[in-house]
């Protein structure tokens, strides 16, 4: 059983970069979610979880220039949808992003005080507990879909642009099972924005039972699984060469709803994790579930 892929996403909700190796510490993969866009009008952190407003972010891609250092804003190259290449340090980067997106935004490397993001709930049954959706609702889209607001990095010990936790793991077993359940859907791992993809035997949803267990990698990195990863509308959106495909989320909501202690029942695929021993991680590296 080995690591089959590593991904880093230097700018929240933009496409990221596939890595052969990376450095990882208690804050996650170094350089991951180093930046985000903040909506000047509302102060909300931009997230493609609200596609009508921010889905266009998935037309951008970002990569770190050189090896990023922890606690230092990295140099990031951003490729715009028109193919033009810009850099995080450009004096006109905010103006360029605002013009391309159609809203006034700022590229920031530090989460604003009280930062949060919004998430739309599409018409798919079983995504999340109704009490959570109703209790976090802040507005409705023109379509009537409800929109919730959540605090950033609720499970992270450090201020960050993660939705919840510092690391997201996904197994090949889960992807195989989803393909079996809906062969016509496009269950590409890139839709789910994992940091680490693990080769696992079988075709079930093994991450569902990992909470509280450790994954030890041959190079010395160790992570502790926390809770299954709740899935959202972002997985259905067109991104890169992947088409829009609502069935990629409907299938999860129908076949893998998981009870998370204290949080209710959610449509899940993958697991969040905390880093308990840092170091370097590489594609092909073996791992052991403990």
KAUR-V576571 format. One record per pair of residues at least 12 apart in sequence whose ideal C-beta (glycine too) atoms are under 10 Angstrom apart, sorted by the first residue. I is the first residue (numbers start at 1). J is the second residue. D is the distance in whole Angstrom. If there is no record, write none. Layout:
I | J | D
I | J | D
This chain:
1 | 171 | 9
1 | 172 | 9
1 | 198 | 7
1 | 199 | 5
1 | 200 | 6
1 | 201 | 7
1 | 215 | 10
1 | 286 | 6
1 | 287 | 6
1 | 288 | 8
1 | 289 | 8
2 | 197 | 10
2 | 198 | 8
2 | 199 | 5
2 | 200 | 10
2 | 217 | 9
2 | 218 | 9
2 | 282 | 10
2 | 283 | 8
2 | 284 | 5
2 | 285 | 6
2 | 286 | 5
2 | 287 | 7
3 | 21 | 10
3 | 169 | 10
3 | 196 | 6
3 | 197 | 7
3 | 198 | 6
3 | 199 | 8
3 | 217 | 7
3 | 218 | 9
3 | 219 | 10
3 | 221 | 10
3 | 281 | 7
3 | 282 | 7
3 | 283 | 5
3 | 284 | 6
3 | 285 | 5
3 | 286 | 8
3 | 287 | 7
4 | 170 | 10
4 | 171 | 9
4 | 172 | 6
4 | 189 | 9
4 | 196 | 9
4 | 197 | 5
4 | 198 | 7
4 | 199 | 5
4 | 200 | 10
4 | 283 | 7
4 | 284 | 8
5 | 18 | 6
5 | 19 | 8
5 | 20 | 10
5 | 170 | 9
5 | 172 | 10
5 | 189 | 7
5 | 190 | 9
5 | 194 | 8
5 | 195 | 9
5 | 196 | 8
5 | 197 | 4
5 | 198 | 9
5 | 199 | 10
5 | 283 | 6
6 | 18 | 7
6 | 19 | 4
6 | 20 | 7
6 | 21 | 7
6 | 22 | 6
6 | 24 | 9
6 | 29 | 7
6 | 194 | 9
6 | 195 | 7
6 | 196 | 6
6 | 197 | 8
6 | 281 | 7
6 | 282 | 8
6 | 283 | 6
6 | 285 | 9
7 | 19 | 7
7 | 22 | 9
7 | 29 | 8
7 | 32 | 8
7 | 168 | 9
7 | 170 | 10
7 | 189 | 8
7 | 190 | 8
7 | 192 | 10
7 | 193 | 7
7 | 194 | 6
7 | 195 | 6
7 | 196 | 8
7 | 197 | 8
8 | 22 | 6
8 | 28 | 9
8 | 29 | 5
8 | 30 | 8
8 | 31 | 6
8 | 32 | 5
8 | 33 | 9
8 | 34 | 9
8 | 62 | 9
8 | 63 | 8
8 | 64 | 7
8 | 68 | 9
8 | 74 | 10
8 | 195 | 7
9 | 29 | 9
9 | 31 | 9
9 | 32 | 6
9 | 33 | 6
9 | 34 | 9
9 | 35 | 10
9 | 61 | 10
9 | 62 | 7
9 | 63 | 10
9 | 161 | 9
9 | 162 | 10
9 | 168 | 10
9 | 193 | 6
9 | 195 | 8
10 | 31 | 6
10 | 32 | 7
10 | 33 | 7
10 | 34 | 5
10 | 35 | 6
10 | 61 | 9
10 | 62 | 4
10 | 63 | 6
10 | 64 | 5
10 | 65 | 9
10 | 68 | 8
10 | 74 | 7
10 | 75 | 10
10 | 76 | 5
10 | 77 | 9
10 | 78 | 8
10 | 88 | 8
11 | 33 | 8
11 | 34 | 7
11 | 35 | 5
11 | 36 | 7
11 | 37 | 7
11 | 46 | 10
11 | 57 | 8
11 | 60 | 7
11 | 61 | 9
11 | 62 | 4
11 | 63 | 10
11 | 76 | 6
11 | 78 | 7
11 | 88 | 8
11 | 97 | 10
11 | 107 | 7
11 | 161 | 9
12 | 32 | 10
12 | 33 | 5
12 | 34 | 9
12 | 35 | 7
12 | 36 | 4
12 | 37 | 7
12 | 45 | 7
12 | 46 | 7
12 | 47 | 7
12 | 48 | 9
12 | 54 | 10
12 | 57 | 8
12 | 62 | 9
12 | 117 | 8
12 | 152 | 9
12 | 160 | 10
12 | 161 | 5
12 | 162 | 8
12 | 163 | 9
13 | 33 | 9
13 | 36 | 8
13 | 37 | 8
13 | 45 | 9
13 | 46 | 6
13 | 47 | 5
13 | 48 | 4
13 | 49 | 8
13 | 50 | 10
13 | 54 | 6
13 | 55 | 9
13 | 56 | 10
13 | 57 | 4
13 | 58 | 7
13 | 60 | 9
13 | 62 | 10
13 | 117 | 9
13 | 161 | 9
13 | 193 | 9
13 | 234 | 8
13 | 239 | 10
14 | 35 | 9
14 | 36 | 9
14 | 37 | 9
14 | 46 | 10
14 | 48 | 9
14 | 57 | 5
14 | 58 | 7
14 | 59 | 9
14 | 60 | 4
14 | 61 | 6
14 | 62 | 5
14 | 63 | 10
14 | 76 | 9
14 | 78 | 7
14 | 79 | 9
14 | 239 | 10
15 | 57 | 9
15 | 58 | 6
15 | 59 | 8
15 | 60 | 7
15 | 61 | 4
15 | 62 | 7
15 | 63 | 9
15 | 79 | 9
15 | 190 | 8
15 | 193 | 9
15 | 239 | 6
15 | 240 | 6
16 | 29 | 10
16 | 31 | 10
16 | 32 | 8
16 | 33 | 9
16 | 61 | 7
16 | 62 | 7
16 | 63 | 7
16 | 64 | 10
16 | 190 | 9
16 | 193 | 7
16 | 195 | 9
17 | 31 | 9
17 | 32 | 10
17 | 61 | 8
17 | 62 | 7
17 | 63 | 4
17 | 64 | 7
17 | 76 | 10
17 | 77 | 10
18 | 63 | 10
18 | 190 | 9
18 | 197 | 10
18 | 283 | 9
19 | 31 | 9
19 | 63 | 10
19 | 64 | 9
19 | 195 | 9
19 | 281 | 9
19 | 282 | 9
19 | 283 | 8
20 | 282 | 6
20 | 283 | 5
20 | 284 | 9
21 | 219 | 9
21 | 280 | 6
21 | 281 | 7
21 | 282 | 4
21 | 283 | 7
21 | 284 | 9
21 | 285 | 9
22 | 64 | 10
22 | 67 | 9
22 | 68 | 9
22 | 195 | 9
22 | 196 | 9
22 | 221 | 10
22 | 280 | 7
22 | 281 | 6
22 | 282 | 8
22 | 283 | 9
23 | 67 | 8
23 | 68 | 8
23 | 69 | 9
23 | 70 | 8
23 | 221 | 9
23 | 278 | 8
23 | 279 | 7
23 | 280 | 6
23 | 281 | 8
24 | 166 | 9
24 | 167 | 8
24 | 195 | 8
24 | 196 | 9
24 | 217 | 9
24 | 219 | 10
24 | 221 | 6
24 | 223 | 8
24 | 275 | 6
24 | 277 | 9
24 | 278 | 5
24 | 279 | 7
24 | 280 | 7
24 | 281 | 5
25 | 70 | 6
25 | 166 | 9
25 | 221 | 9
25 | 275 | 6
25 | 277 | 9
25 | 278 | 4
25 | 279 | 8
26 | 70 | 9
26 | 156 | 9
26 | 157 | 7
26 | 158 | 8
26 | 166 | 7
26 | 167 | 10
26 | 274 | 8
26 | 275 | 5
26 | 276 | 8
26 | 277 | 9
26 | 278 | 6
27 | 70 | 7
27 | 71 | 9
27 | 153 | 10
27 | 156 | 8
27 | 157 | 8
27 | 158 | 5
27 | 159 | 10
27 | 160 | 7
27 | 162 | 9
27 | 166 | 6
27 | 167 | 9
27 | 275 | 8
27 | 278 | 9
28 | 70 | 10
28 | 156 | 8
28 | 158 | 9
28 | 160 | 8
28 | 162 | 7
28 | 165 | 8
28 | 166 | 4
28 | 167 | 5
28 | 168 | 9
28 | 195 | 7
28 | 223 | 10
28 | 273 | 9
28 | 274 | 9
28 | 275 | 7
28 | 278 | 10
29 | 68 | 9
29 | 166 | 8
29 | 167 | 7
29 | 168 | 10
29 | 195 | 6
29 | 196 | 8
29 | 275 | 9
29 | 281 | 8
30 | 64 | 9
30 | 67 | 8
30 | 68 | 5
30 | 69 | 7
30 | 70 | 5
30 | 71 | 9
30 | 72 | 10
30 | 74 | 8
30 | 278 | 9
31 | 62 | 10
31 | 63 | 9
31 | 64 | 5
31 | 66 | 10
31 | 67 | 8
31 | 68 | 3
31 | 69 | 9
31 | 70 | 9
31 | 72 | 10
31 | 73 | 10
31 | 74 | 5
31 | 75 | 10
31 | 76 | 8
32 | 64 | 9
32 | 68 | 9
32 | 160 | 9
32 | 161 | 9
32 | 162 | 8
32 | 166 | 8
32 | 167 | 9
32 | 168 | 10
32 | 195 | 7
33 | 111 | 10
33 | 152 | 10
33 | 153 | 9
33 | 156 | 10
33 | 160 | 6
33 | 161 | 4
33 | 162 | 6
33 | 163 | 9
33 | 166 | 9
33 | 195 | 10
34 | 62 | 9
34 | 64 | 8
34 | 68 | 7
34 | 72 | 9
34 | 73 | 6
34 | 74 | 5
34 | 75 | 10
34 | 76 | 7
34 | 88 | 8
34 | 109 | 6
34 | 160 | 9
34 | 161 | 8
35 | 62 | 8
35 | 73 | 7
35 | 74 | 8
35 | 76 | 6
35 | 78 | 9
35 | 88 | 6
35 | 93 | 10
35 | 107 | 6
35 | 108 | 7
35 | 109 | 5
35 | 110 | 10
35 | 161 | 7
36 | 57 | 10
36 | 105 | 9
36 | 106 | 9
36 | 107 | 8
36 | 108 | 6
36 | 109 | 8
36 | 110 | 10
36 | 111 | 7
36 | 112 | 9
36 | 115 | 8
36 | 117 | 9
36 | 152 | 9
36 | 160 | 9
36 | 161 | 4
37 | 54 | 8
37 | 57 | 7
37 | 60 | 10
37 | 94 | 9
37 | 97 | 6
37 | 98 | 9
37 | 101 | 8
37 | 103 | 9
37 | 105 | 4
37 | 106 | 7
37 | 107 | 6
37 | 108 | 8
37 | 161 | 10
38 | 94 | 10
38 | 104 | 10
38 | 105 | 6
38 | 106 | 5
38 | 107 | 8
38 | 108 | 5
38 | 111 | 9
38 | 112 | 6
38 | 115 | 8
39 | 53 | 8
39 | 54 | 9
39 | 101 | 10
39 | 103 | 6
39 | 104 | 7
39 | 105 | 6
39 | 106 | 9
39 | 118 | 10
40 | 94 | 9
40 | 98 | 8
40 | 103 | 8
40 | 104 | 4
40 | 105 | 6
40 | 106 | 6
41 | 103 | 7
41 | 104 | 6
41 | 105 | 9
42 | 103 | 9
42 | 116 | 10
42 | 118 | 9
42 | 149 | 10
43 | 112 | 6
43 | 113 | 9
43 | 114 | 8
43 | 115 | 8
43 | 116 | 9
44 | 112 | 9
44 | 115 | 8
44 | 116 | 6
44 | 117 | 6
44 | 118 | 6
44 | 138 | 9
44 | 149 | 8
45 | 108 | 9
45 | 111 | 7
45 | 112 | 8
45 | 115 | 5
45 | 116 | 7
45 | 117 | 5
45 | 118 | 9
45 | 152 | 6
45 | 161 | 7
45 | 163 | 10
46 | 97 | 10
46 | 101 | 8
46 | 103 | 8
46 | 105 | 6
46 | 106 | 10
46 | 107 | 10
46 | 117 | 8
46 | 118 | 9
47 | 116 | 10
47 | 117 | 4
47 | 118 | 7
47 | 119 | 7
47 | 120 | 10
47 | 150 | 9
47 | 152 | 9
47 | 161 | 9
47 | 163 | 8
47 | 232 | 9
47 | 234 | 8
48 | 117 | 10
48 | 119 | 10
48 | 120 | 10
48 | 193 | 10
48 | 232 | 9
48 | 233 | 8
48 | 234 | 5
48 | 237 | 6
48 | 239 | 8
49 | 117 | 7
49 | 118 | 7
49 | 119 | 4
49 | 120 | 6
49 | 121 | 10
49 | 147 | 9
49 | 148 | 9
49 | 150 | 9
49 | 163 | 8
49 | 232 | 5
49 | 233 | 6
49 | 234 | 5
49 | 235 | 10
49 | 237 | 10
50 | 117 | 8
50 | 118 | 5
50 | 119 | 7
50 | 120 | 5
50 | 139 | 10
50 | 141 | 8
50 | 145 | 9
50 | 147 | 6
50 | 148 | 10
50 | 233 | 8
50 | 234 | 9
51 | 120 | 7
51 | 122 | 9
51 | 141 | 9
51 | 145 | 10
51 | 233 | 6
51 | 234 | 8
51 | 236 | 9
51 | 237 | 6
51 | 238 | 10
51 | 244 | 9
52 | 120 | 8
52 | 141 | 6
52 | 142 | 8
52 | 143 | 8
52 | 145 | 9
52 | 147 | 10
53 | 101 | 9
53 | 102 | 9
53 | 103 | 7
53 | 118 | 8
53 | 120 | 9
53 | 141 | 9
53 | 147 | 9
54 | 101 | 8
54 | 103 | 8
54 | 105 | 10
54 | 117 | 9
54 | 118 | 9
54 | 120 | 10
54 | 234 | 10
55 | 120 | 10
55 | 233 | 9
55 | 234 | 8
55 | 237 | 6
55 | 238 | 8
55 | 239 | 9
55 | 244 | 10
56 | 81 | 7
56 | 100 | 8
56 | 101 | 6
56 | 102 | 8
56 | 103 | 9
57 | 81 | 10
57 | 97 | 9
57 | 100 | 10
57 | 101 | 7
57 | 105 | 10
57 | 234 | 10
57 | 237 | 10
57 | 239 | 9
58 | 81 | 9
58 | 234 | 8
58 | 237 | 6
58 | 238 | 7
58 | 239 | 4
58 | 240 | 8
58 | 242 | 9
59 | 79 | 9
59 | 80 | 8
59 | 81 | 4
59 | 82 | 9
59 | 100 | 9
59 | 101 | 9
59 | 238 | 9
59 | 239 | 8
59 | 240 | 9
60 | 78 | 6
60 | 79 | 7
60 | 80 | 6
60 | 81 | 6
60 | 86 | 9
60 | 97 | 8
60 | 100 | 8
60 | 101 | 9
61 | 77 | 9
61 | 78 | 7
61 | 79 | 5
61 | 80 | 9
61 | 81 | 9
61 | 85 | 10
61 | 239 | 10
61 | 240 | 8
62 | 76 | 5
62 | 77 | 7
62 | 78 | 5
62 | 79 | 8
62 | 86 | 10
62 | 88 | 8
63 | 75 | 10
63 | 76 | 7
63 | 77 | 5
63 | 78 | 8
63 | 79 | 8
64 | 76 | 6
64 | 77 | 8
64 | 88 | 10
65 | 77 | 5
65 | 87 | 7
65 | 88 | 9
65 | 89 | 10
70 | 278 | 10
71 | 158 | 10
72 | 109 | 9
73 | 88 | 7
73 | 89 | 9
73 | 107 | 10
73 | 108 | 9
73 | 109 | 4
73 | 110 | 8
74 | 88 | 8
74 | 109 | 9
75 | 87 | 7
75 | 88 | 6
75 | 89 | 6
76 | 88 | 4
76 | 89 | 9
76 | 93 | 10
76 | 107 | 9
76 | 109 | 9
78 | 90 | 9
78 | 93 | 8
78 | 96 | 9
78 | 97 | 8
78 | 100 | 10
78 | 107 | 8
80 | 96 | 7
80 | 97 | 8
80 | 99 | 10
80 | 100 | 5
80 | 101 | 10
81 | 100 | 7
81 | 101 | 10
82 | 100 | 8
84 | 96 | 8
84 | 100 | 9
86 | 100 | 9
86 | 107 | 10
88 | 107 | 6
88 | 109 | 8
89 | 107 | 10
90 | 107 | 9
93 | 105 | 10
93 | 106 | 9
93 | 107 | 6
94 | 106 | 5
94 | 107 | 6
94 | 108 | 9
108 | 161 | 9
109 | 161 | 9
110 | 159 | 7
110 | 160 | 10
110 | 161 | 9
111 | 151 | 10
111 | 152 | 6
111 | 153 | 7
111 | 158 | 10
111 | 159 | 5
111 | 160 | 7
111 | 161 | 6
111 | 162 | 10
112 | 152 | 9
112 | 159 | 10
113 | 159 | 9
114 | 151 | 8
114 | 152 | 9
115 | 151 | 7
115 | 152 | 5
115 | 153 | 9
115 | 159 | 8
115 | 160 | 10
115 | 161 | 8
116 | 136 | 10
116 | 138 | 9
116 | 148 | 10
116 | 149 | 5
116 | 150 | 6
116 | 151 | 5
116 | 152 | 6
116 | 154 | 10
117 | 148 | 9
117 | 149 | 7
117 | 150 | 6
117 | 151 | 8
117 | 152 | 6
117 | 161 | 9
117 | 163 | 7
118 | 136 | 9
118 | 138 | 7
118 | 139 | 8
118 | 147 | 5
118 | 148 | 7
118 | 149 | 5
118 | 150 | 8
119 | 133 | 9
119 | 136 | 8
119 | 138 | 10
119 | 146 | 9
119 | 147 | 7
119 | 148 | 5
119 | 149 | 8
119 | 150 | 7
119 | 163 | 9
119 | 230 | 10
119 | 232 | 6
119 | 233 | 8
119 | 234 | 9
120 | 139 | 10
120 | 140 | 9
120 | 141 | 6
120 | 143 | 9
120 | 145 | 5
120 | 146 | 7
120 | 147 | 5
120 | 148 | 8
120 | 232 | 8
120 | 233 | 6
120 | 234 | 10
121 | 133 | 6
121 | 136 | 10
121 | 137 | 9
121 | 140 | 10
121 | 141 | 9
121 | 145 | 6
121 | 146 | 5
121 | 147 | 8
121 | 148 | 7
121 | 232 | 9
121 | 233 | 8
122 | 141 | 10
122 | 143 | 9
122 | 145 | 6
122 | 146 | 10
122 | 232 | 9
122 | 233 | 5
122 | 236 | 7
122 | 246 | 7
122 | 249 | 7
122 | 250 | 9
122 | 253 | 10
123 | 143 | 9
123 | 144 | 9
123 | 145 | 7
123 | 246 | 9
123 | 250 | 10
124 | 231 | 10
124 | 233 | 8
124 | 236 | 9
124 | 246 | 7
124 | 247 | 10
124 | 249 | 6
124 | 250 | 5
124 | 251 | 10
124 | 252 | 9
124 | 253 | 5
124 | 254 | 9
124 | 267 | 8
125 | 250 | 9
125 | 253 | 6
125 | 254 | 8
125 | 257 | 10
125 | 267 | 9
126 | 249 | 10
126 | 250 | 9
126 | 252 | 9
126 | 253 | 4
126 | 254 | 7
126 | 255 | 10
126 | 256 | 10
126 | 257 | 5
126 | 265 | 8
126 | 266 | 9
126 | 267 | 6
127 | 230 | 8
127 | 231 | 7
127 | 232 | 7
127 | 233 | 8
127 | 249 | 8
127 | 250 | 10
127 | 252 | 9
127 | 253 | 5
127 | 257 | 9
127 | 265 | 10
127 | 266 | 7
127 | 267 | 5
128 | 148 | 9
128 | 230 | 7
128 | 231 | 9
128 | 232 | 9
128 | 253 | 9
128 | 257 | 10
128 | 263 | 9
128 | 264 | 7
128 | 265 | 8
128 | 266 | 5
128 | 267 | 7
129 | 259 | 10
129 | 260 | 9
129 | 263 | 8
129 | 264 | 3
129 | 265 | 6
129 | 266 | 7
130 | 264 | 9
131 | 264 | 7
132 | 148 | 8
132 | 150 | 9
132 | 230 | 10
132 | 263 | 8
132 | 264 | 6
132 | 266 | 9
133 | 146 | 6
133 | 147 | 10
133 | 148 | 6
134 | 146 | 8
134 | 148 | 9
135 | 148 | 8
136 | 148 | 4
136 | 149 | 6
136 | 150 | 6
136 | 151 | 10
137 | 149 | 8
138 | 150 | 10
145 | 233 | 9
150 | 163 | 7
150 | 164 | 8
151 | 163 | 10
151 | 164 | 10
152 | 164 | 9
153 | 165 | 8
153 | 166 | 8
155 | 226 | 6
155 | 227 | 8
155 | 272 | 7
155 | 273 | 10
155 | 274 | 8
156 | 272 | 10
156 | 274 | 9
157 | 274 | 8
162 | 272 | 9
163 | 193 | 10
163 | 229 | 9
163 | 230 | 9
163 | 232 | 9
163 | 234 | 10
163 | 272 | 9
164 | 226 | 9
164 | 227 | 8
164 | 229 | 8
164 | 230 | 8
164 | 272 | 6
165 | 225 | 10
165 | 226 | 6
165 | 227 | 8
165 | 229 | 9
165 | 271 | 9
165 | 272 | 4
165 | 273 | 7
165 | 274 | 7
165 | 275 | 10
166 | 195 | 9
166 | 223 | 9
166 | 226 | 10
166 | 272 | 8
166 | 273 | 8
166 | 274 | 7
166 | 275 | 6
167 | 194 | 9
167 | 195 | 5
167 | 196 | 7
167 | 223 | 6
167 | 224 | 10
167 | 225 | 9
167 | 226 | 9
167 | 271 | 9
167 | 272 | 7
167 | 273 | 4
167 | 274 | 7
167 | 275 | 6
168 | 192 | 8
168 | 193 | 7
168 | 194 | 5
168 | 195 | 5
168 | 196 | 8
168 | 197 | 10
168 | 229 | 6
168 | 270 | 6
168 | 271 | 8
168 | 272 | 6
168 | 273 | 7
169 | 194 | 6
169 | 195 | 7
169 | 196 | 5
169 | 197 | 8
169 | 198 | 6
169 | 207 | 7
169 | 210 | 8
169 | 215 | 7
169 | 223 | 7
169 | 225 | 7
169 | 229 | 8
169 | 270 | 6
169 | 271 | 5
169 | 272 | 8
169 | 273 | 6
169 | 287 | 10
170 | 189 | 6
170 | 192 | 6
170 | 193 | 9
170 | 194 | 4
170 | 195 | 9
170 | 196 | 8
170 | 197 | 5
170 | 198 | 7
170 | 200 | 10
170 | 207 | 7
170 | 229 | 8
170 | 269 | 7
170 | 270 | 4
170 | 271 | 8
171 | 189 | 10
171 | 194 | 9
171 | 196 | 10
171 | 197 | 7
171 | 198 | 5
171 | 199 | 8
171 | 200 | 4
171 | 201 | 9
171 | 202 | 9
171 | 204 | 9
171 | 205 | 8
171 | 206 | 6
171 | 207 | 6
171 | 210 | 9
171 | 269 | 9
171 | 270 | 8
171 | 271 | 9
172 | 189 | 8
172 | 197 | 7
172 | 198 | 7
172 | 199 | 5
172 | 200 | 6
172 | 201 | 9
172 | 202 | 9
172 | 203 | 9
172 | 206 | 10
173 | 198 | 9
173 | 199 | 8
173 | 200 | 4
173 | 201 | 7
173 | 202 | 5
173 | 203 | 6
173 | 204 | 6
173 | 205 | 7
173 | 206 | 5
173 | 207 | 9
174 | 187 | 9
174 | 189 | 9
174 | 192 | 9
174 | 197 | 10
174 | 198 | 10
174 | 200 | 8
174 | 202 | 10
174 | 203 | 9
174 | 204 | 8
174 | 205 | 5
174 | 206 | 7
174 | 207 | 6
174 | 208 | 9
174 | 229 | 10
174 | 252 | 9
174 | 256 | 8
174 | 268 | 9
174 | 269 | 5
174 | 270 | 7
174 | 271 | 10
175 | 187 | 5
175 | 188 | 8
175 | 189 | 6
175 | 191 | 10
175 | 192 | 9
175 | 194 | 10
175 | 197 | 8
175 | 200 | 10
175 | 203 | 9
175 | 269 | 8
175 | 270 | 10
176 | 200 | 9
176 | 201 | 10
176 | 202 | 8
176 | 203 | 4
176 | 204 | 9
177 | 202 | 8
177 | 203 | 5
177 | 204 | 6
177 | 205 | 6
177 | 206 | 9
177 | 251 | 10
177 | 255 | 8
177 | 256 | 8
177 | 269 | 9
178 | 192 | 10
178 | 203 | 9
178 | 205 | 9
178 | 247 | 10
178 | 248 | 8
178 | 251 | 6
178 | 252 | 7
178 | 255 | 8
178 | 256 | 8
178 | 269 | 7
179 | 203 | 9
179 | 251 | 9
180 | 203 | 6
180 | 251 | 10
180 | 255 | 10
181 | 203 | 10
181 | 247 | 10
181 | 251 | 5
181 | 252 | 9
181 | 254 | 8
181 | 255 | 5
181 | 256 | 9
182 | 245 | 9
182 | 247 | 5
182 | 248 | 8
182 | 250 | 8
182 | 251 | 4
182 | 252 | 9
182 | 254 | 9
182 | 255 | 9
184 | 245 | 9
184 | 247 | 7
185 | 236 | 10
185 | 245 | 6
185 | 246 | 9
185 | 247 | 4
185 | 248 | 5
185 | 249 | 9
185 | 250 | 8
185 | 251 | 6
186 | 236 | 10
186 | 241 | 10
186 | 242 | 6
186 | 243 | 7
186 | 244 | 9
186 | 245 | 5
186 | 247 | 8
186 | 248 | 6
187 | 235 | 9
187 | 245 | 9
187 | 247 | 9
187 | 248 | 6
187 | 251 | 8
187 | 252 | 9
187 | 269 | 9
188 | 235 | 10
188 | 239 | 9
188 | 240 | 9
188 | 241 | 9
188 | 242 | 6
188 | 245 | 9
188 | 248 | 8
189 | 270 | 10
190 | 235 | 10
190 | 239 | 7
190 | 240 | 7
190 | 241 | 9
190 | 242 | 7
191 | 231 | 9
191 | 234 | 8
191 | 235 | 5
191 | 236 | 8
191 | 237 | 8
191 | 239 | 7
191 | 240 | 10
191 | 242 | 6
191 | 245 | 8
191 | 248 | 6
191 | 249 | 9
191 | 269 | 10
192 | 229 | 8
192 | 231 | 7
192 | 234 | 9
192 | 235 | 6
192 | 248 | 9
192 | 252 | 10
192 | 269 | 6
192 | 270 | 6
193 | 229 | 10
193 | 234 | 8
193 | 235 | 8
193 | 239 | 9
193 | 270 | 9
194 | 229 | 8
194 | 269 | 10
194 | 270 | 6
194 | 271 | 10
195 | 223 | 10
195 | 270 | 10
195 | 273 | 9
195 | 281 | 9
196 | 215 | 9
196 | 217 | 9
196 | 221 | 10
196 | 223 | 8
196 | 270 | 10
196 | 273 | 8
196 | 281 | 7
196 | 283 | 10
196 | 285 | 10
196 | 287 | 9
197 | 270 | 9
197 | 283 | 9
198 | 215 | 7
198 | 217 | 10
198 | 270 | 10
198 | 271 | 10
198 | 287 | 6
198 | 289 | 9
199 | 284 | 10
199 | 286 | 9
199 | 287 | 9
200 | 287 | 9
200 | 289 | 9
204 | 256 | 9
205 | 228 | 8
205 | 252 | 9
205 | 255 | 9
205 | 256 | 5
205 | 258 | 8
205 | 268 | 8
205 | 269 | 7
205 | 270 | 9
205 | 271 | 10
206 | 271 | 9
206 | 289 | 8
207 | 225 | 7
207 | 227 | 10
207 | 228 | 6
207 | 229 | 8
207 | 256 | 10
207 | 258 | 9
207 | 268 | 8
207 | 269 | 8
207 | 270 | 6
207 | 271 | 4
207 | 272 | 9
207 | 273 | 10
208 | 228 | 6
208 | 256 | 7
208 | 258 | 5
208 | 259 | 10
208 | 268 | 7
208 | 269 | 9
208 | 270 | 10
208 | 271 | 8
209 | 225 | 9
209 | 228 | 9
209 | 258 | 10
209 | 271 | 10
209 | 289 | 10
210 | 224 | 9
210 | 225 | 4
210 | 226 | 9
210 | 227 | 9
210 | 228 | 8
210 | 270 | 10
210 | 271 | 5
210 | 272 | 10
210 | 273 | 8
210 | 289 | 7
211 | 224 | 9
211 | 225 | 6
211 | 226 | 6
211 | 227 | 6
211 | 228 | 7
211 | 258 | 10
211 | 260 | 8
211 | 261 | 8
211 | 271 | 7
211 | 272 | 9
211 | 273 | 10
212 | 224 | 7
212 | 225 | 7
212 | 226 | 8
212 | 227 | 10
213 | 225 | 6
213 | 271 | 9
213 | 273 | 10
213 | 289 | 6
213 | 290 | 6
214 | 273 | 9
214 | 274 | 10
214 | 276 | 7
214 | 277 | 9
214 | 288 | 9
214 | 289 | 8
214 | 290 | 5
215 | 271 | 9
215 | 273 | 7
215 | 276 | 10
215 | 287 | 5
215 | 288 | 7
215 | 289 | 6
215 | 290 | 7
216 | 276 | 9
216 | 277 | 8
216 | 286 | 9
216 | 287 | 7
216 | 288 | 5
216 | 289 | 8
216 | 290 | 6
217 | 277 | 9
217 | 279 | 8
217 | 280 | 9
217 | 281 | 6
217 | 282 | 9
217 | 285 | 5
217 | 286 | 7
217 | 287 | 5
217 | 288 | 8
218 | 281 | 9
218 | 282 | 9
218 | 284 | 9
218 | 285 | 5
218 | 286 | 5
218 | 287 | 7
218 | 288 | 8
219 | 279 | 6
219 | 280 | 6
219 | 281 | 6
219 | 282 | 7
219 | 285 | 6
219 | 286 | 9
219 | 287 | 10
220 | 277 | 6
220 | 278 | 8
220 | 279 | 4
220 | 280 | 8
220 | 281 | 9
220 | 285 | 10
221 | 275 | 7
221 | 276 | 9
221 | 277 | 6
221 | 278 | 6
221 | 279 | 5
221 | 280 | 7
221 | 281 | 5
221 | 282 | 10
221 | 285 | 8
221 | 287 | 9
222 | 273 | 10
222 | 274 | 10
222 | 275 | 8
222 | 276 | 5
222 | 277 | 4
222 | 278 | 9
222 | 279 | 9
222 | 287 | 10
222 | 288 | 10
222 | 290 | 9
223 | 271 | 9
223 | 272 | 10
223 | 273 | 4
223 | 274 | 7
223 | 275 | 5
223 | 276 | 6
223 | 277 | 8
223 | 278 | 10
223 | 281 | 9
223 | 287 | 9
224 | 272 | 10
224 | 273 | 6
224 | 274 | 5
224 | 275 | 8
224 | 276 | 5
224 | 277 | 10
224 | 290 | 10
225 | 270 | 10
225 | 271 | 5
225 | 272 | 7
225 | 273 | 5
225 | 274 | 8
225 | 289 | 9
226 | 260 | 10
226 | 271 | 7
226 | 272 | 5
226 | 273 | 6
226 | 274 | 6
227 | 258 | 9
227 | 260 | 5
227 | 261 | 8
227 | 262 | 9
227 | 263 | 7
227 | 266 | 9
227 | 268 | 8
227 | 271 | 7
227 | 272 | 6
227 | 273 | 9
228 | 256 | 9
228 | 257 | 10
228 | 258 | 5
228 | 259 | 9
228 | 260 | 6
228 | 263 | 10
228 | 266 | 7
228 | 267 | 9
228 | 268 | 4
228 | 269 | 8
228 | 270 | 7
228 | 271 | 6
228 | 272 | 8
229 | 258 | 10
229 | 266 | 9
229 | 267 | 10
229 | 268 | 6
229 | 269 | 6
229 | 270 | 4
229 | 271 | 6
229 | 272 | 6
229 | 273 | 10
230 | 252 | 10
230 | 258 | 9
230 | 260 | 8
230 | 263 | 8
230 | 264 | 10
230 | 266 | 4
230 | 267 | 7
230 | 268 | 6
230 | 269 | 9
230 | 270 | 9
230 | 272 | 9
231 | 248 | 9
231 | 249 | 6
231 | 252 | 5
231 | 253 | 8
231 | 256 | 9
231 | 266 | 8
231 | 267 | 5
231 | 268 | 6
231 | 269 | 6
231 | 270 | 8
232 | 249 | 8
232 | 266 | 10
232 | 267 | 9
233 | 246 | 9
233 | 249 | 7
234 | 249 | 9
235 | 248 | 5
235 | 249 | 5
235 | 252 | 8
235 | 267 | 10
235 | 269 | 8
236 | 248 | 6
236 | 249 | 5
236 | 250 | 8
237 | 249 | 10
248 | 269 | 9
249 | 267 | 7
249 | 269 | 9
250 | 267 | 9
251 | 267 | 9
251 | 269 | 9
252 | 266 | 10
252 | 267 | 5
252 | 268 | 7
252 | 269 | 5
252 | 270 | 10
253 | 266 | 9
253 | 267 | 4
253 | 268 | 10
254 | 267 | 8
255 | 267 | 9
255 | 269 | 10
256 | 268 | 6
256 | 269 | 6
